[in-house]
Amino acid sequence: MGLVSDRAAVVTGAARGIGLAIATLLAEEGAAVVMGDIDTDGVAEAAARLAAQGHRTIAVTCDVTSEEAVESLVDTCRREFGSVDVMVNNAGITRDATMAKMTLDDFRTVVDVHLTGAWLGTRAAGRVMREQGRGSIVNISSIAGKVGNFGQTNYSAAKAGMVGLTKAAAKELAKYNVRVNAIQPGLIRTAMTAAMPPEVLAQKQAEIPMRRMGEPEDIARAVLFLASDLSGYITGTVLEVTGGRHM
């Protein structure tokens, strides 16, 4: 028996990277997983790979800035698997530039995907979970939401906003036995970090007390903890998964 056996989960941004690692681990621990992503082909391929391994997965094309799309994503999980026990709001993008060079459109787009997307996902999942009398929502923020990153006023603002969203939603949903928590990843090995100049990456890695980058699986394990009964008395918290960076 896995830690989330006989439960149903929704993961956004699940086609690759951290989202795929989360969906994979939840499936391996017994959950049925609805994998949402704006990349139709990518998420379909990812879900098919997991299904071929014997896991229960469904791929859904989802633009997390669309109220209709997010509601449909959550409703698909309830319709196909009977419940929505875990919601992971992970989808995100970057549009980096200094404030002097950043366009208003790039600011709004990043905030819309991260913060509005997480709000829509939390609201949609909360609607179902209130009726069930149980559930766990996990919002994937970033350590940038704590310390701010140069050239990322949009991303840092959105990720900080997700912390406020998490705490407010946790207070609203606690009486229904629905928990809401956030994770703030640090420097994680993804396509985004792979594109960084080697000297910049080395400098950032030197700031980590554990002296290594995190892996997507490090975030997935933290999500699994917050999704499972191991964290049954934890809500409204922010878990930093950073190797000690910015502690």
Secondary structure, DSSP 8 states (H G I E B T S, - for coil): --TTTT-EEEEES-SSHHHHHHHHHHHHTT-EEEEEES-HHHHHHHHHHHHHTT--EEEEE--TT-HHHHHHHHHHHHHHHS---EEEE-------B-TTT--HHHHHHHHIIIIIHHHHHHHHHHHHHHHHT-EEEEEE--THHHH--TTBHHHHHHHHHHHHHHHHHHHHHGGGTEEEEEEEE-SB-SHHHHTS-HHHHHHHHHT-TT-S-B-HHHHHHHHHHHHSGGGTT--S-EEEESTTTT-
